[in-house]
Amino acid sequence: MKDKGLTIVEVAISSIILSVIAGLLITAYMQGISIFQTADINSTLQGNARTAFNMLSLDLRKTSRNQIQIIQNNPFSGTDTIIYHLPRESAGMPVLTGDNTIDWNTSTITIGLDQIEPKRLVKDIDGVKAPITHNVKSIRFIDHTIDSALQLDELKVILNMEETGTAGKVYNLTYTCIINMRN
C-alpha cells in the first residue's frame, strides 16, 4: 500500500523554505517602504527649501547691501536672523527721491526662526509674522565680510532642513543659495 501523506521531515523542510521566502518578501516590502519614506521626506524638505529661497530671493534682490543687517547666532534661535528694508515701489519700479536716490520703505522686515515654533521660518513685517516654511533647523546668512569669495552685492543663504520620520529616524538636508542684491 502506497502512503499518500507527507513525512514529518518533508513538512518541516517545506515550512522552513516557506518561512525563508516569507521573510525575504517581508524584508523587501519593509525596504521599499523605507525607501519611499526617505524619498517622500526628502521631496518635502526640498519643496520647503525652494519655497523659502523663492521668497527670500524675491525680497533680497530688491534691497541693497546698505539696507540689511545680519545678526549671527541670534540668542533666541541660536541661528542667524536678517533685518532689511525694501524700496518704496510704484508700478513695480522703485520710487526715487529728489536727488535720484532710492526712497526706502520704513517698514522693518525680519527673517528668522519663530520663537514660538522653533522649526518654522517666519517673515516679520513690523511685528506681523507670516510663516515662510517649516522643518528648518537653522539658517545662515553670509556676506562678503564672512566669505571673501562673495561679491559685495551677493548674499549666501544656507538652509539646514530637518524632519523626523517614523521610528525616530532624523532626516537632515542642507541647501545653499546665492542671492544677488541691488547694487
C-alpha positions as CSV (number, residue, x, y, z in Angstrom):
1,M,0.0,0.0,0.0
2,K,1.4,3.4,-1.0
3,D,1.4,6.2,1.5
4,K,0.0,9.4,0.1
5,G,0.8,11.7,3.0
6,L,3.9,13.7,3.8
7,T,6.5,12.7,6.4
8,I,7.4,15.0,9.3
9,V,10.7,15.8,7.7
10,E,9.1,16.8,4.4
11,V,6.6,19.1,6.3
12,A,9.5,20.6,8.3
13,I,11.6,21.3,5.2
14,S,8.6,22.8,3.4
15,S,7.8,25.0,6.4
16,I,11.4,26.3,6.6
17,I,11.5,27.1,2.9
18,L,8.1,28.9,3.1
19,S,9.4,30.8,6.2
20,V,12.5,31.9,4.4
21,I,10.6,33.1,1.3
22,A,8.0,34.9,3.5
23,G,10.9,36.6,5.4
24,L,12.5,37.7,2.2
25,L,9.3,39.1,0.9
26,I,8.6,41.0,4.2
27,T,12.2,42.4,4.2
28,A,11.8,43.6,0.6
29,Y,8.5,45.2,1.5
30,M,9.9,47.0,4.5
31,Q,12.9,48.2,2.5
32,G,10.5,49.5,-0.2
33,I,8.5,51.4,2.5
34,S,11.8,52.8,3.9
35,I,13.0,54.0,0.5
36,F,9.6,55.5,-0.3
37,Q,9.5,57.4,3.1
38,T,13.1,58.7,2.6
39,A,12.2,59.9,-0.9
40,D,8.9,61.4,0.3
41,I,10.6,63.3,3.2
42,N,13.5,64.5,1.0
43,S,11.0,65.7,-1.5
44,T,9.0,67.6,1.2
45,L,12.2,69.2,2.6
46,Q,13.3,70.2,-0.9
47,G,9.9,71.8,-1.6
48,N,10.1,73.7,1.7
49,A,13.6,74.9,0.9
50,R,12.6,76.0,-2.6
51,T,9.6,78.0,-1.1
52,A,11.9,79.7,1.4
53,F,14.6,80.5,-1.3
54,N,11.9,81.8,-3.7
55,M,10.5,84.2,-1.1
56,L,13.9,85.3,0.2
57,S,15.3,85.9,-3.3
58,L,12.2,87.9,-4.4
59,D,12.7,90.3,-1.4
60,L,16.5,90.4,-1.1
61,R,17.1,91.1,-4.9
62,K,15.1,94.3,-4.3
63,T,17.2,95.5,-1.4
64,S,20.7,96.8,-1.1
65,R,23.7,95.7,1.0
66,N,23.4,99.0,2.8
67,Q,19.8,98.2,3.8
68,I,20.4,94.8,5.5
69,Q,21.7,93.8,8.9
70,I,22.7,90.2,9.6
71,I,22.6,89.0,13.2
72,Q,24.8,86.0,13.6
73,N,23.7,83.4,16.1
74,N,20.6,85.2,17.3
75,P,20.2,84.4,21.1
76,F,16.5,83.5,20.7
77,S,17.0,80.9,18.0
78,G,20.7,80.0,18.0
79,T,20.8,80.7,14.3
80,D,21.0,83.7,12.0
81,T,18.5,86.5,11.5
82,I,18.4,89.1,8.8
83,I,16.8,92.5,9.0
84,Y,16.2,94.6,5.9
85,H,14.2,97.3,4.2
86,L,12.6,97.3,0.8
87,P,12.3,100.3,-1.5
88,R,9.0,102.0,-2.0
89,E,7.5,101.0,-5.3
90,S,5.2,102.4,-7.9
91,A,4.1,100.3,-10.8
92,G,6.8,97.7,-9.9
93,M,9.6,100.2,-10.0
94,P,11.4,101.8,-7.1
95,V,10.4,105.3,-6.2
96,L,13.3,107.8,-6.4
97,T,13.8,110.9,-4.2
98,G,14.6,114.4,-5.5
99,D,18.3,113.6,-5.6
100,N,17.8,110.4,-7.6
101,T,18.4,108.0,-4.7
102,I,16.0,105.2,-3.8
103,D,13.3,106.0,-1.4
104,W,13.5,103.2,1.2
105,N,10.4,102.0,3.0
106,T,10.4,102.5,6.7
107,S,8.9,99.0,7.4
108,T,11.4,96.7,9.0
109,I,11.4,93.2,7.7
110,T,13.0,90.4,9.7
111,I,13.6,86.8,8.5
112,G,14.4,84.2,11.1
113,L,13.2,81.2,13.1
114,D,10.0,81.7,15.0
115,Q,10.5,82.0,18.8
116,I,7.2,80.2,19.5
117,E,7.5,77.3,16.9
118,P,11.3,76.9,16.6
119,K,11.4,74.9,13.3
120,R,9.3,77.5,11.5
121,L,10.9,80.2,9.3
122,V,8.9,83.4,9.5
123,K,8.9,86.8,7.9
124,D,8.1,89.6,10.4
125,I,7.0,92.9,8.9
126,D,6.7,95.5,11.8
127,G,5.6,92.8,14.2
128,V,3.2,91.0,11.9
129,K,4.5,87.4,11.3
130,A,3.9,85.3,8.3
131,P,5.2,81.7,8.0
132,I,7.6,81.1,5.1
133,T,8.3,77.4,5.6
134,H,8.6,74.6,8.2
135,N,11.2,72.0,9.2
136,V,14.0,74.5,9.4
137,K,16.8,73.5,11.8
138,S,18.9,76.6,11.1
139,I,19.5,79.3,8.6
140,R,22.8,81.2,7.9
141,F,23.2,84.4,6.0
142,I,26.8,85.0,4.8
143,D,28.0,88.1,3.0
144,H,31.4,89.2,1.7
145,T,32.7,90.1,5.2
146,I,32.5,86.4,6.2
147,D,33.2,84.7,2.8
148,S,35.7,86.6,0.7
149,A,34.7,84.6,-2.4
150,L,31.4,86.5,-2.5
151,Q,31.0,89.8,-4.3
152,L,29.8,92.9,-2.5
153,D,26.2,92.5,-3.7
154,E,26.0,88.8,-3.1
155,L,24.4,87.1,-0.1
156,K,24.8,83.4,0.5
157,V,21.9,81.7,2.4
158,I,22.4,78.2,3.9
159,L,19.3,76.5,5.0
160,N,19.5,73.3,7.1
161,M,16.3,71.4,7.0
162,E,15.3,68.6,9.4
163,E,12.4,66.2,9.8
164,T,11.8,63.2,12.0
165,G,10.3,60.2,10.2
166,T,8.8,57.0,11.6
167,A,10.8,55.1,14.2
168,G,12.5,58.3,15.2
169,K,14.8,58.4,12.1
170,V,16.0,62.0,11.6
171,Y,16.5,63.3,8.0
172,N,18.8,66.3,7.5
173,L,19.4,68.1,4.3
174,T,21.3,71.3,3.6
175,Y,20.6,73.7,0.8
176,T,22.6,76.7,-0.4
177,C,21.6,79.7,-2.5
178,I,23.5,82.8,-3.5
179,I,21.3,85.9,-4.0
180,N,22.4,88.9,-6.0
181,M,21.2,92.1,-4.3
182,R,20.7,95.6,-5.8
183,N,24.0,97.5,-6.1
